Amino acid sequence: KLLEKEYFGLEFRHRSGNYVWLELLKPLAKQIKYTNDLFFRFIVKFFPPDPGQLKRALTRYLFALQIKQDLCNGSLTCNDNSAALLVSHILQAELGDYTDEVDCHHLEMKHYVPNQEYLDHKIIKYHKKHRGVSPGEADVLLLEVSRKLEMYGIRPQPAQDGEGLRINLAVTHSGVLVFQVLIYLQYHTQY
């Protein structure tokens, strides 16, 4: 019953170690050579500039799940205040209105962002302000905050330029982005 399916796709880990989009019009046998440890991921393929304008609640919910996953694994980077605000909207959608005992226990048991323990007080402060917001409204607010982040909708893919230098490419609603890969070498000197 997913009507806005053009935003989503299936990907799998290629034998090279990179994730590759499954092309739905091609036979699986032509795309997948090795089936050991094969699994598919259903993820957002294209991020619209304003996900709050998505027509269906199910689509907005799936986008909110993707933002939640990207926050958790560190692929959606942001400052501490934005991270705390995003997590507070997730809590509102999952738990409802703030309750001291429930929020504290939940944040101890579940981690939404790396180094969350340093943000718990900010998360709670923001969550207290969301009283009365429904889960669907919390998802829309989560999407509204996330779309303003610099790395919103950017999924860098490894590549090489014409000179063989490593780069990352990403396709966004505004076009193709090219990121130069910087390699930092650490030299040790013995005296």
C-alpha positions as CSV (number, residue, x, y, z in Angstrom):
1,K,0.0,0.0,0.0
2,L,3.0,2.3,-0.4
3,L,1.9,4.9,-3.0
4,E,5.0,7.1,-3.0
5,K,7.3,4.2,-3.7
6,E,9.6,6.2,-6.0
7,Y,11.5,7.5,-3.0
8,F,12.5,4.0,-1.8
9,G,14.6,1.2,-3.0
10,L,16.3,-2.1,-2.1
11,E,20.1,-2.3,-1.8
12,F,22.5,-5.2,-1.1
13,R,26.1,-5.5,-0.3
14,H,28.1,-6.2,-3.5
15,R,31.1,-8.5,-3.3
16,S,33.3,-5.3,-3.5
17,G,31.9,-4.4,0.0
18,N,29.9,-1.4,-1.3
19,Y,26.1,-1.3,-1.2
20,V,24.4,-1.4,-4.6
21,W,20.9,-0.5,-5.5
22,L,18.8,-3.4,-6.8
23,E,17.5,-2.6,-10.3
24,L,13.9,-3.9,-10.2
25,L,13.6,-4.3,-13.9
26,K,16.7,-6.6,-14.2
27,P,16.7,-10.3,-13.2
28,L,18.2,-11.0,-9.8
29,A,20.6,-13.5,-11.3
30,K,22.2,-10.8,-13.5
31,Q,22.8,-8.5,-10.5
32,I,23.7,-10.9,-7.7
33,K,26.5,-13.4,-8.3
34,Y,27.3,-14.5,-4.7
35,T,24.5,-15.3,-2.3
36,N,26.6,-16.0,0.8
37,D,25.5,-13.6,3.6
38,L,23.1,-11.8,1.2
39,F,20.5,-9.5,2.7
40,F,18.5,-6.6,1.3
41,R,17.9,-3.2,2.9
42,F,14.8,-1.2,2.3
43,I,15.9,2.4,2.6
44,V,15.1,5.9,1.3
45,K,16.7,6.3,-2.1
46,F,15.7,9.9,-2.8
47,F,15.2,12.6,-0.3
48,P,12.8,15.4,-1.4
49,P,13.7,19.0,-0.4
50,D,10.6,19.2,1.9
51,P,9.6,15.7,3.2
52,G,6.8,17.4,5.2
53,Q,5.0,17.8,1.9
54,L,4.8,14.0,1.4
55,K,1.2,13.0,0.8
56,R,0.9,9.8,2.8
57,A,1.4,9.3,6.5
58,L,3.0,6.0,5.9
59,T,5.6,7.6,3.6
60,R,6.4,10.2,6.3
61,Y,6.7,7.5,8.9
62,L,9.1,5.6,6.7
63,F,11.2,8.7,6.2
64,A,11.2,9.3,9.9
65,L,12.5,5.8,10.5
66,Q,15.3,6.4,7.9
67,I,16.2,9.7,9.7
68,K,16.2,7.8,13.0
69,Q,18.5,5.1,11.6
70,D,20.8,7.6,10.0
71,L,21.1,9.4,13.3
72,C,21.8,6.2,15.2
73,N,24.6,5.0,12.8
74,G,26.2,8.5,12.5
75,S,25.6,9.0,8.8
76,L,23.4,12.1,9.5
77,T,25.8,14.4,11.2
78,C,24.7,17.4,13.1
79,N,25.5,19.6,16.1
80,D,24.5,18.6,19.7
81,N,21.5,20.9,19.8
82,S,20.1,19.6,16.6
83,A,20.7,16.0,17.7
84,A,19.0,16.5,21.0
85,L,16.0,18.2,19.3
86,L,15.7,15.3,16.7
87,V,15.8,12.7,19.5
88,S,13.2,14.6,21.5
89,H,10.8,14.4,18.5
90,I,11.6,10.7,18.2
91,L,10.7,10.2,21.9
92,Q,7.5,12.1,21.5
93,A,6.5,9.8,18.6
94,E,7.5,6.7,20.5
95,L,6.6,7.5,24.1
96,G,4.1,10.3,24.0
97,D,4.3,13.2,26.4
98,Y,7.3,13.5,28.8
99,T,7.3,11.5,31.9
100,D,10.4,11.7,34.1
101,E,10.7,8.0,35.0
102,V,9.8,6.7,31.5
103,D,12.1,9.1,29.6
104,C,15.2,8.5,31.9
105,H,14.8,4.7,31.8
106,H,14.2,4.7,28.0
107,L,17.3,6.9,27.3
108,E,19.4,4.6,29.4
109,M,18.2,1.5,27.5
110,K,18.1,2.9,23.9
111,H,20.6,5.0,22.1
112,Y,19.6,7.2,19.2
113,V,22.8,9.1,18.6
114,P,26.5,8.4,19.2
115,N,27.6,9.8,22.6
116,Q,24.0,10.2,23.7
117,E,24.8,10.1,27.4
118,Y,26.2,13.7,27.0
119,L,22.9,14.9,25.5
120,D,20.3,13.3,27.8
121,H,19.6,16.6,29.7
122,K,19.1,18.5,26.4
123,I,16.9,15.8,25.0
124,I,14.7,15.8,28.1
125,K,14.5,19.6,28.1
126,Y,13.3,19.6,24.5
127,H,10.9,16.6,25.1
128,K,9.1,18.5,27.9
129,K,8.2,21.2,25.4
130,H,6.4,18.7,23.0
131,R,3.4,18.1,25.3
132,G,0.3,17.2,23.3
133,V,2.0,16.6,20.0
134,S,0.7,13.4,18.3
135,P,3.1,10.7,16.9
136,G,2.3,11.8,13.4
137,E,3.0,15.4,14.2
138,A,6.2,14.5,15.9
139,D,7.3,12.7,12.7
140,V,6.6,15.8,10.6
141,L,8.6,17.9,13.1
142,L,11.4,15.5,13.0
143,L,11.5,15.7,9.2
144,E,11.3,19.5,9.3
145,V,14.3,19.7,11.5
146,S,16.3,17.1,9.6
147,R,15.7,18.7,6.2
148,K,17.5,21.8,7.4
149,L,20.7,19.9,8.3
150,E,23.7,20.2,6.0
151,M,24.0,16.5,5.4
152,Y,20.3,15.8,4.9
153,G,19.7,13.4,2.1
154,I,23.4,13.0,1.3
155,R,24.6,9.4,0.9
156,P,28.2,9.5,-0.3
157,Q,29.2,6.7,-2.6
158,P,32.9,5.9,-3.2
159,A,34.3,6.6,-6.7
160,Q,37.5,7.7,-8.5
161,D,37.9,10.8,-10.6
162,G,39.7,10.9,-14.0
163,E,43.1,11.0,-12.4
164,G,42.4,8.1,-10.1
165,L,41.9,10.1,-6.9
166,R,39.4,8.9,-4.5
167,I,36.2,10.9,-4.3
168,N,32.6,10.4,-3.0
169,L,29.5,11.1,-5.1
170,A,26.1,11.8,-3.8
171,V,22.8,12.5,-5.6
172,T,20.5,15.0,-4.0
173,H,17.3,16.8,-4.9
174,S,19.5,19.7,-6.0
175,G,21.9,17.7,-8.2
176,V,25.1,15.6,-8.0
177,L,27.6,16.5,-5.3
178,V,31.3,15.6,-5.4
179,F,33.3,15.2,-2.2
180,Q,37.0,15.0,-2.2
181,V,38.3,12.3,0.1
182,L,41.0,13.6,2.4
183,I,43.4,11.1,3.8
184,Y,45.3,12.0,6.9
185,L,48.5,10.3,7.5
186,Q,50.1,10.2,10.9
187,Y,53.8,10.1,11.0
188,H,55.7,8.8,14.0
189,T,59.1,10.0,14.7
190,Q,61.5,8.2,17.0
191,Y,64.2,10.1,18.8
